[in-house]
Amino acid sequence: MRILVVSPFYPSMESPHEMAFVHTRCRVYQRHGHKVLVFVPDESKSKTYFFEGIMVVRQRFRFIHNIVSSFDPDVIIIHGPSGWWLKYLLISKSPKAWVKYFDKLSRPIIIWFHGSETLIRAFNHYISPFGLRNNVGKVISLPIDIIKLVLLRFVLSISTAVVYVANWLREMSQKYTGYIHPLSFVIPNPIDTTLFKPREIDYSKINKAVSIRSLEWKYGLDIAIKAFAHLKNVSLTILGRGSMERYLRELARKNHAPVKFITHYMRHEDLSNFIAQYGFFIAPSRLDAQGVVMCEAMSVGLPVIATRVAGIPEFVLDGYNGILVPPEDPIAVRRAVLKLTNNKALYEELSRNAIRFVRENLSQEVIYRKEYRVMRLAIENY
């Protein structure tokens, strides 16, 4: 099968983490013998390069017809449709012209949603409530997101199939767009279980927590820091960068929390060994569709303490592979930390089940079979 993947961003040597979950899929497709080409719409420059064996073409969006004509794909997969290409609907003369534009591609189109594309950001913790600038940003984002959702509803109606990474995300999309696609599926992002291999339980690490998150409001790292305030014999390491770094560092200092920040770049292939240095994963998010790094930690064998919000309960099953707590509740997080670190039998059970859950539900081969079936169905129903 020849697969054209359209993505707003894609990894490169300069930015190896951008849309890494899309690149993971492309490598799996290629490994299974499919021909893969990635098209990144870019109005400022044209460039063709290879990243880990995947050919990437950056060109203006209007050149997609030339790409389709020369590559001749069996199916077109569009990841993360948002403002970067919905704007072309605004400048079209009419919706009919937009339909005609895509009809000229003469290929089945699968739309893939990962998170913010179908959400109103002001209502879903994407913008911090602190500061005048952020509150003004919330007000400005409302009309922008409403327009985006109106356009998205139309785009959904002309797509062949739709894929969401979580049931929660599908429900939110249907709620905000008011559209139920007749051919929609839920397929999470895959986890490389050969890279993120289980490690032997080391009880000297059981009291070491890790959280690998962007330092942004929606990931609730302020809640984690408050939960660790004045804790003895337990520590938390946070790996990530973001706009709230200064605030979070100051919060940890004021609360005398045993928290260490690591903000330097870390290659994806080094993450497994890094994660294996810790005992459990903390994810006190205010919003998260899946939490790929959280699932990678589970694959290594780390139980998860997470909030019962958004898509997280679809991946962290309370009492099976982790512990779920209410949102915005540092005390509940603290109790879960103490419960997990003081009960070796519980820890061992959650660790084993975390590994099993990822292997049975999220491994690359399991996810590939589901995605290939969707591609075949899209071709058959086009």
N, C-alpha and C positions, 0 to 999 in steps of 0.2 A: 504494500500500500504506500502511496505517496501522500505525505502529510505536510500541509503548510500551516505553520503555527504563527499567529499574529499576536504580538505582545507589546505593551507600552514600553517596557524596558527588558533588558536581557543581560546576563552576566558578560563581563569582559575582563581583561587583565587589570584594568583600572578599577572596575567595580564588580568584583567577583560574586557579591551577595545579591545583586539586584534580581528579583524574580527567580531566585534559585530553584524554587519548587517547579517552575516551568521548565527550567533546564534539566532537572532530574527526570521529568517525564520524557523529554526529548531523547535523552540518552537511553532510556529504557526502550522507547520505540525503535531507535536505531539498533539497539542490541538484538531486537527481535526481527531484524531484517527489513524494516521499513525505511523508506527514503524520507528524510526530514529536512525541511528548510524553514528557517525562522525569519520573519519579516517584522522589523521594528519601524513604525512610522516616525519619521524625523524630518521636520520642516527646515532644519537649519543646516544639515550636512548629509552627504551620502558617503557610505562606507560599507565595505564587505570584509568580513573577517571570520575566522574559525575560533571557536571556544570549546576546548576539550572534544574536538571532532565534529562539532555541530556548526554548520554554515549559517552565518547571520548576515542579513542584508538590511542596512539602514537607508531608507529613501523616503521621499515625500509620499504621503498617503495615496495620492492620486496615481502613483505608479504601481499600485497593487494589481491592476489589470495586466500590466506587463509581466509582473512576477507570476501571476496565475497562468498566463499564456505560455511562458517559457518553461515553468516548472511542471505544469499540468497535474495539479494535485487531485487525489480522489476525494479529499475532504479538507475543509479549512476550519481550524480551531482558533477561536479568538479568546484570549485570556484577558480578564479584567476590563471589559468595555466601560469606558468612563469618558470624561471630558476630552481626553486626547483624540478621540475619533468621533464622539457624538457631535462635536462641533460642526462636522461636515453636514450633518442633517440641518443645522441652523442656516448654513449658507446655501443649501440646496433651494432650488426654486419652489419645490413642493415635495410633500411626502411621496408622491408618485415618481418624482425624479430620483428620490433616494432608493425606492424599490427597484426602479429600472437600473440604477447604478449597481446594486448588488445582484440583480438578476443576470447582469452581463458576466458575472463571475461564473455562472452556470455550474456551481458546486454546492454540495450540502455544507451548511455552516453550523458549527457547534459553538455556543457561547459558554464560557467557563467563568463562574463567579467565585471569588475568594474572600470577599469581605465588604469593604466600604462602597463598592460599586452600587449596591442596592440599598444603602442605608442613608438616613439623614444624619449627618455627622454631629450636628448640634444636640441631637437627642440620644446619641450613643457613645458619649465619652471620648470622642476623638479630639475635642478641644478642652484644654484645662480651664477650670472656672476661675483661676487666679489672674488678676490683672485686667486693666481696662482694655488692652489690646486683644486679649483672648475673648473677652465678652463682646467686643465689637466684631471680632471674627465670627463668633457664633451667629450673630444677627445677620451678617453678610452671607454666611454659608447657607442660611435657610432658603432664600429664593434661588440660589445657585443649585442646591440639591433638588429642589422641587422641579426646576426645569430639567435637570439631569434625569429625574425619574420619569417625567413625561416622555422624554426622548427614549429612555430605556424601554419603556412599555412598547413603544413602536418597534424598536429594534428586536425585542423579544418576539414580537408577532411575525417577523419575517425570517427568524432563525429556524433551522431544521430541528435542533435539539438544544437542551440547556442542561448544564451540570453545575451542581452546588457542592461545596466541600462539607456541608453539614445540613441536617434537616432544619435546624434553627434558621440557617441562612435562607433556605428555600421558603420557609414560612414568612420571614421578614421581607423577602423579595415580593412575594405574593401580596403581602399586606401593603407595602409602600407603592408598588406599581399597579396593584389592582388587576394583575394579569396572571392567569394560571396556564402555563405552557402544556400542551397535550403530550409532549415527549420530554419530560424532565427527570433527572436522576440525581442521586446523592452519592458522590464518590470523594472520599477524603484525599488529601495529599499523601503520596506514598512515602514510606520510610525505608532507607537503605539499611536493612538488617545485617548485611555483610560488613558494612562499615561500623554501624552502631551495634556491636556485639555484646552479649551479656558478659558481665564480669563476676568473679567470685565475690561473695559478700565479705567485706572487711569491716569488722566491728569497730576498728579504730576510726572509721570514717562515718559511722552512723549518725554522729552529732553534727556533721557538716552539711549545711544546706546550700543549694545553688539555685540561682535564677538567671536565665539568659533571655533578656528582654531589652527592647528599646526603652530608654529612660523617658517614657511618655506617660501621660495621665491615664490612658485606658488600661495600662498593664498593672496599675495598683501597687507599684513598688513602695509607695509611702505606707501602705497598709502593712506590708511585710516588715518594713523597718520598725514601725510602731509595735508590731507583734514581738520583735526580738529585743525590745527595750529592756536593758538591765539583765538580760538572760545570762546565766553562767553555764559554762561547759557546752554551749551550742553556738555555732557561728553561721553567718550567711555571707556568701560571695555573690555579687551581682556582676554579670558580664554584659556590657552593652553601652551604647552611646545615646544621647538624646538631649532635648531641650531642657529637661528637668534635672540635669546632673547636679548643678549647684544647689538647688533646693533639697534634693535627696541627700546629698553629702551633709548639708547643714542639719537636716532632720535627724540623721544618724548620730551626729555629734551631740545634739541637744538631748536626745533620748538615751545616750550612752549605750547604743546598740552595737553589738559585735558584728559590724558589717564591713566588708571589704569591697571596693569597687575596682573592676578591671575594665578599662575603656579602650584598650588598644585592639587593633584588628586581629582576628583569629581565623585562620583558614578552616573551611568546613571539614576538611579531612582530618584536622587536629582536634575537632570538637569531641569526638568519642573518648579519646584519652583524657581530655580535660574533664568531661562529665564523670568519668570513672573515678576521679579523685574525691567525689562527694557521695553522701549517703542518700539524700532525697532532694526533690525538686519542689520549689515554691512557685505557685502561679496564682496570686491573689487578684486576678484581672477583673476589671470592670466590664470588659468586653473582649471576646476572642472567639473567632469562628471555629478554629481547631487548635492552634498552638503546635506548630510543627516541631519546634525544638523541644517542647515538653514531651511530645511523643517519641522523639529521638532519645531523650533521657530515659523514658520508660523502656525503650528497647535495650538500653544498657543494663537496666535492672533497678532504676531508681523509682521508688514509690513517689506519688505526687500529692501535695497538699494544694488544693485549688478551690476557687470560689464556684458556687453553683449558679453560673450565669451563662447566657448565650449558648454556644456550641460545646462548651467544656464538658458538661455531663454526658455527652455522647462518646467521650473518650476516656474520661476519668470516672470510673464506676465506684461509687462510694462503698467502702468496705471490701472492695475486690482488688483494685489495683492502685487505690489511693484513698484519700479522705477529702470529702467535699465540705465546705463551710459556707455560711451565708456571706453575701458581699458586704463590703464596708465594715468588717468586723475583725479588728486586730486581735481582740481577746479570743475569738473562736480560732483564729489561725494559731495563736500561741498555745492554746489547749491541744490543738491537733499536733503541733510540733512536739510537745511534751509526751503526748500519748504515743506517738510513733517512736520516739527515741528511747522511751522507757519500757518498750514491750518488744523484745527480740522476736518472739513468735509471730506477732502481728507484722512486724517489719519483714520477716522472711516470706510470709504468705503474700503480702502486697507486692514484694519484689518479684517473686516467681510469676504472679499473675500479670504484672506489668509487662514482662517479657513475652508471656504467652499471648496477651491481648494484641500487642503490636504484630507479632509474627503471624497470628491467625487473621487479623483484620486490616493491617496497614502495610504489610510488606510489599515491595515493589511488584512481585509477581502476582499477588492477590489483586492489587489495584490495576495492574496492566490488563488482566483478563476482563475486568469490569469496563475499563476504558475502551478496549478493543471492541467489546460487544456494543457499546454505545456508537462507536464509529461505524460499525457494520449496519446497525439499525438506522443511523442517519442516512447512509448511502441508500439503503433499501426504501426508506420513506421519503426520499427527496423527489 
